[in-house]
């Protein structure tokens, strides 16, 4: 890609990233105008990269991928360009011409990228790992490490034995993307990993208090308690 891009004098390559985590860090630090992004990468995939970048506006993105045909069609329908590997000079030139259209506002680009995430959710399978931030570092957290998710000051935190990490997810996004047999929404502010529940104590009014393996306590509302007990049985 660097060799092909060197043939375009109006394009300057300012950074490369060896994996998805480094990609997020460099996008946020350098705020490039354009990112060439693979789908399958070490650390986290391209969809997770776009979902996790916190700086705005988002850069324009050209996916450079050998992903399956369903994903390619999704990119095309959502008007975000892609390059199918192996990349040809002609196709690269066409993609660069497309993103050079200054008439597309940043918010419009952002909506298109969000549509990509939505359209690919069904083909990407269940979320098995999550990106969390702490002390200016991005951490990859496997589902087995998660004790529970909670909302704190409008942010979703993932709680593990090693501490708390803030994320860019919403609880609704997580609820629709994780394994429903393992993660259960117990309250509008909490979603727990059932494998990390140590004790369940009934409260008045039909709700329950869950004691987690790290000693913390999470309330299960009356509305969610019935579903919680059914899954545990």
C-alpha positions as CSV (number, residue, x, y, z in Angstrom):
1,X,0.0,0.0,0.0
2,X,2.8,2.4,0.8
3,X,4.4,1.7,-2.6
4,X,1.2,2.2,-4.4
5,X,0.4,5.4,-2.5
6,X,3.8,6.8,-3.3
7,X,2.6,7.2,-6.9
8,X,0.1,9.8,-5.7
9,X,2.0,13.0,-5.0
10,X,-1.0,14.6,-3.2
11,X,-1.0,11.8,-0.6
12,X,1.4,11.8,2.4
13,X,1.6,8.7,4.6
14,X,2.1,10.0,8.1
15,X,2.0,6.8,10.1
16,X,1.5,3.0,9.9
17,X,0.1,0.7,12.6
18,X,1.0,-2.9,13.1
19,X,-2.3,-3.8,14.9
20,X,-5.7,-2.5,15.8
21,X,-4.8,-1.1,19.2
22,X,-1.9,1.0,17.7
23,X,-4.2,2.1,14.9
24,X,-6.7,3.6,17.4
25,X,-3.9,5.4,19.3
26,X,-2.3,6.8,16.1
27,X,-5.7,7.9,14.6
28,X,-6.5,9.8,17.9
29,X,-3.0,11.3,18.2
30,X,-2.5,12.3,14.5
31,X,-6.1,12.8,13.4
32,X,-5.4,12.0,9.8
33,X,-7.7,12.9,6.9
34,X,-7.8,9.4,5.5
35,X,-7.2,5.9,7.0
36,X,-6.6,2.7,5.0
37,X,-8.0,0.0,7.4
38,X,-8.0,-3.8,7.2
39,X,-10.8,-5.8,8.7
40,X,-8.9,-8.8,10.2
41,X,-6.0,-7.5,12.3
42,X,-4.2,-8.5,15.5
43,X,-5.4,-6.8,18.7
44,X,-8.8,-5.9,17.4
45,X,-10.5,-5.8,14.0
46,X,-11.2,-2.8,11.8
47,X,-14.8,-2.5,12.9
48,X,-13.7,-2.3,16.5
49,X,-11.1,0.3,15.6
50,X,-13.7,2.7,14.0
51,X,-16.2,2.0,16.9
52,X,-13.5,2.8,19.5
53,X,-11.9,6.0,18.1
54,X,-13.0,8.9,20.4
55,X,-11.8,11.9,18.5
56,X,-14.2,13.8,16.2
57,X,-14.6,14.2,13.3
58,X,-13.8,10.7,12.3
59,X,-11.3,10.4,9.4
60,X,-12.4,9.2,6.0
61,X,-11.9,5.5,5.8
62,X,-11.0,3.1,2.9
63,X,-11.3,-0.5,4.0
64,X,-8.6,-2.6,2.4
65,X,-9.7,-6.1,3.0
66,X,-10.1,-9.7,1.8
67,X,-13.3,-10.0,3.8
68,X,-16.2,-12.0,2.5
69,X,-18.6,-10.9,-0.2
70,X,-21.4,-10.1,2.2
71,X,-19.2,-7.4,3.9
72,X,-18.1,-6.0,0.6
73,X,-21.7,-5.6,-0.4
74,X,-22.4,-3.9,2.9
75,X,-19.6,-1.4,2.3
76,X,-20.9,-0.7,-1.2
77,X,-24.5,-0.2,0.0
78,X,-23.4,2.3,2.7
79,X,-21.3,4.3,0.2
80,X,-18.1,3.9,2.2
81,X,-15.3,2.8,-0.2
82,X,-13.3,-0.4,0.1
83,X,-10.5,-2.1,-1.7
84,X,-10.5,-5.8,-2.2
85,X,-7.2,-7.4,-1.9
86,X,-5.0,-7.7,-4.0
87,X,-5.3,-3.9,-4.6
88,X,-4.8,-2.7,-8.1
89,X,-3.4,0.7,-9.1
90,X,-6.6,1.6,-11.0
91,X,-8.9,0.7,-8.1
92,X,-6.8,2.6,-5.7
93,X,-6.9,5.7,-7.9
94,X,-10.7,5.4,-8.1
95,X,-11.0,5.2,-4.3
96,X,-8.8,8.2,-3.8
97,X,-10.8,10.2,-6.2
98,X,-14.0,9.2,-4.4
99,X,-12.7,10.3,-1.0
100,X,-11.4,13.6,-2.4
101,X,-14.9,14.8,-2.8
102,X,-14.9,17.7,-0.3
103,X,-18.7,18.1,-0.6
104,X,-19.2,15.2,1.8
105,X,-19.5,16.7,5.4
106,X,-17.7,14.9,8.3
107,X,-21.0,14.1,10.0
108,X,-22.2,12.4,6.9
109,X,-19.0,10.3,6.8
110,X,-19.6,9.4,10.4
111,X,-23.2,8.2,9.7
112,X,-21.9,6.0,6.9
113,X,-19.3,4.4,9.1
114,X,-21.9,3.8,11.8
115,X,-24.1,2.1,9.2
116,X,-21.2,-0.2,8.4
117,X,-20.9,-1.2,12.0
118,X,-24.7,-1.9,12.1
119,X,-24.8,-3.9,8.8
120,X,-21.9,-6.1,9.7
121,X,-23.0,-6.9,13.3
122,X,-24.9,-10.0,12.2
123,X,-22.0,-11.4,10.1
124,X,-19.3,-10.6,12.7
125,X,-20.7,-13.0,15.3
126,X,-20.9,-12.5,19.1
127,X,-18.5,-10.1,20.8
128,X,-15.9,-12.1,22.7
129,X,-13.5,-9.3,23.6
130,X,-13.9,-5.6,24.5
131,X,-11.7,-2.5,24.3
132,X,-11.4,-0.7,27.6
133,X,-9.3,2.4,28.5
134,X,-7.4,3.3,31.6
135,X,-4.5,5.7,32.2
136,X,-4.4,6.7,28.5
137,X,-3.9,3.0,27.5
138,X,-6.2,0.8,25.5
139,X,-6.7,-2.7,26.8
140,X,-8.2,-5.8,25.1
141,X,-10.5,-7.5,27.6
142,X,-11.7,-11.1,27.0
143,X,-15.2,-12.0,27.9
144,X,-14.0,-14.4,30.6
145,X,-12.3,-11.5,32.4
146,X,-15.5,-9.4,32.6
147,X,-17.4,-9.4,35.9
148,X,-20.0,-6.9,34.9
149,X,-20.6,-3.7,32.9
150,X,-22.1,-0.6,34.5
151,X,-23.1,2.9,33.6
152,X,-21.2,5.6,35.5
153,X,-21.6,9.3,34.6
154,X,-23.0,8.4,31.1
155,X,-20.0,6.1,30.4
156,X,-20.1,2.3,30.3
157,X,-17.4,0.8,32.5
158,X,-16.2,-2.8,32.3
159,X,-15.3,-4.2,35.7
160,X,-12.7,-7.0,36.0
161,X,-10.5,-8.4,38.7
162,X,-7.8,-6.0,37.6
163,X,-10.0,-2.9,37.9
164,X,-12.4,-0.7,35.9
165,X,-12.0,0.4,32.3
166,X,-14.1,2.9,30.4
167,X,-15.5,2.1,27.0
168,X,-17.1,3.7,24.0
169,X,-20.0,1.2,24.0
170,X,-23.5,1.6,25.2
171,X,-25.2,-1.0,27.3
172,X,-27.8,-1.5,24.5
173,X,-25.1,-2.1,22.0
174,X,-23.4,-4.7,24.3
175,X,-26.7,-6.4,25.1
176,X,-27.4,-7.0,21.4
177,X,-23.9,-8.2,20.7
178,X,-22.8,-10.5,23.5
179,X,-23.7,-14.1,24.3
180,X,-27.2,-13.9,25.9
181,X,-26.5,-17.2,27.8
182,X,-23.6,-15.6,29.5
183,X,-24.4,-11.9,29.9
184,X,-27.7,-10.6,31.3
185,X,-29.0,-7.1,31.8
186,X,-30.0,-7.1,35.5
187,X,-30.8,-3.4,35.7
188,X,-30.9,-0.3,33.5
189,X,-27.4,0.4,34.8
190,X,-25.9,-3.1,34.9
191,X,-25.2,-6.1,32.8
192,X,-23.5,-9.1,34.6
193,X,-21.4,-12.1,33.5
194,X,-23.4,-15.0,35.0
195,X,-20.2,-17.0,35.4
196,X,-19.1,-14.4,37.9
197,X,-22.2,-14.5,40.1
198,X,-21.3,-15.9,43.5
199,X,-24.5,-15.4,45.5
200,X,-28.1,-14.4,44.9
201,X,-30.2,-12.9,47.7
202,X,-33.9,-12.0,47.4
203,X,-35.0,-8.5,48.3
204,X,-38.5,-7.2,49.1
205,X,-40.6,-6.5,46.1
206,X,-39.4,-9.3,43.9
207,X,-35.9,-7.9,43.2
208,X,-32.6,-9.6,44.0
209,X,-29.1,-8.6,45.1
210,X,-26.2,-10.3,43.3
211,X,-22.9,-10.8,45.0
212,X,-20.1,-11.0,42.4
213,X,-16.8,-13.0,42.7
214,X,-14.9,-9.7,43.5
215,X,-17.2,-9.0,46.4
216,X,-19.2,-6.2,44.7
217,X,-23.0,-6.2,44.8
218,X,-25.3,-5.6,41.9
219,X,-29.0,-5.2,42.0
220,X,-31.3,-7.2,39.7
221,X,-34.6,-5.4,39.2
222,X,-37.9,-7.1,39.6
223,X,-38.5,-7.0,35.9
224,X,-35.1,-8.7,35.1
225,X,-35.0,-11.1,38.0
226,X,-37.4,-13.6,36.4
227,X,-35.3,-13.9,33.2
228,X,-32.1,-14.1,35.3
229,X,-33.4,-17.0,37.4
230,X,-34.7,-18.9,34.3
231,X,-31.2,-18.7,32.7
232,X,-29.4,-19.8,35.8
233,X,-31.7,-22.8,36.2
